[in-house]
Amino acid sequence: NMKDRLWDDMLDRLENKYGEVNIKNRQESRSDDMGNKIISEISYVEFEIPEGKLRVEKWVTPMIIDKKTYYSNSSANHTTVEYITSDTEKTSKIKVFKLDQDNDEWLEINGSTLI
């Protein structure tokens, strides 16, 4: 998979440039309107550069293969969304964050020119 190769290559370059990188893992889950959980596996590394502290994350999530929208006939016009995910196929994406030290929060940045 292209994202896995990109992730591995990026880790190698980070290690060559900044020394040993410590990969950490966590999970995040979200639910659709029907209560179905979608769990993302997240691997990440944090490191210092002269401009500050950065975090690079690789998100692996079950592929959404269908989206069903249910419409209500009530006066509130409420819609409910249900996501159908694959049991076998996954999607992955890489995100880059910079620590905003004033607010102590991670802000997503464009990392395409980072490494």
C-alpha positions as CSV (number, residue, x, y, z in Angstrom):
1,N,0.0,0.0,0.0
2,M,1.3,3.4,-1.0
3,K,0.6,5.1,2.4
4,D,2.4,2.3,4.3
5,R,5.5,2.8,2.1
6,L,5.2,6.6,2.5
7,W,4.9,6.1,6.3
8,D,7.9,3.7,6.5
9,D,10.0,6.0,4.3
10,M,9.1,9.0,6.4
11,L,10.1,7.2,9.6
12,D,13.4,6.2,8.1
13,R,14.1,9.8,7.1
14,L,13.1,11.1,10.5
15,E,15.4,8.6,12.2
16,N,18.3,9.6,10.0
17,K,17.7,13.3,10.6
18,Y,16.6,13.4,14.3
19,G,17.7,10.1,15.8
20,E,15.6,7.3,17.1
21,V,11.8,7.8,16.8
22,N,9.4,6.4,19.3
23,I,6.2,5.2,17.6
24,K,3.1,5.4,19.8
25,N,-0.3,3.9,19.1
26,R,-3.8,4.8,20.1
27,Q,-7.4,4.3,19.0
28,E,-10.2,6.8,18.3
29,S,-13.8,5.9,17.7
30,R,-16.7,7.7,16.3
31,S,-20.3,6.6,15.9
32,D,-22.8,7.2,13.1
33,D,-26.3,8.2,13.9
34,M,-27.4,4.6,14.2
35,G,-24.7,3.9,16.9
36,N,-22.4,1.9,14.7
37,K,-18.8,2.5,15.9
38,I,-16.0,3.2,13.4
39,I,-12.6,2.7,15.1
40,S,-9.4,4.2,13.7
41,E,-6.0,2.8,14.6
42,I,-3.5,5.7,14.9
43,S,0.3,5.4,14.9
44,Y,2.2,8.5,15.6
45,V,5.6,10.0,16.3
46,E,6.6,13.3,17.9
47,F,9.8,15.1,17.3
48,E,11.4,18.5,17.7
49,I,12.6,20.8,14.8
50,P,14.0,24.3,15.1
51,E,10.4,25.7,14.5
52,G,8.9,23.7,17.3
53,K,7.4,20.3,18.1
54,L,5.7,18.2,15.4
55,R,3.5,15.1,15.4
56,V,3.0,12.9,12.4
57,E,0.1,10.5,12.5
58,K,-1.0,7.5,10.3
59,W,-4.7,6.8,10.5
60,V,-6.0,3.4,9.5
61,T,-9.8,3.1,9.3
62,P,-12.2,0.6,7.9
63,M,-13.3,1.6,4.4
64,I,-16.8,3.0,4.2
65,I,-18.5,1.0,1.4
66,D,-22.0,2.5,1.7
67,K,-23.8,5.4,3.3
68,K,-27.5,5.2,4.0
69,T,-29.5,8.3,4.7
70,Y,-32.9,8.0,6.4
71,Y,-35.2,10.9,6.2
72,S,-37.9,11.7,8.8
73,N,-41.3,12.9,7.8
74,S,-41.7,14.9,10.9
75,S,-41.8,18.7,11.0
76,A,-38.2,18.8,12.2
77,N,-37.0,17.2,8.9
78,H,-34.4,15.2,10.8
79,T,-32.1,12.9,8.8
80,T,-30.2,9.9,10.2
81,V,-27.0,8.6,8.5
82,E,-25.7,5.1,8.7
83,Y,-22.3,4.1,7.5
84,I,-21.6,0.5,6.3
85,T,-17.9,-0.4,6.6
86,S,-15.8,-3.2,5.1
87,D,-14.7,-6.0,7.4
88,T,-11.5,-6.5,5.4
89,E,-10.6,-3.3,3.5
90,K,-9.0,-0.3,5.2
91,T,-8.1,3.2,4.2
92,S,-5.2,5.1,5.5
93,K,-4.1,8.7,5.6
94,I,-1.2,10.7,7.1
95,K,-1.7,13.9,9.0
96,V,0.9,16.4,10.3
97,F,0.4,18.6,13.4
98,K,2.4,21.3,15.0
99,L,2.2,22.1,18.7
100,D,0.7,25.5,19.5
101,Q,2.7,26.1,22.7
102,D,0.5,29.2,23.6
103,N,-2.6,27.0,23.8
104,D,-1.0,23.6,24.3
105,E,-2.9,22.1,21.4
106,W,-1.9,20.3,18.2
107,L,-2.9,22.2,15.0
108,E,-3.0,20.3,11.7
109,I,-0.6,21.7,9.1
110,N,0.3,20.9,5.5
111,G,3.3,18.5,5.9
112,S,4.0,17.9,2.2
113,T,7.2,19.9,2.3
114,L,8.2,19.0,5.8
115,I,10.6,16.1,5.2
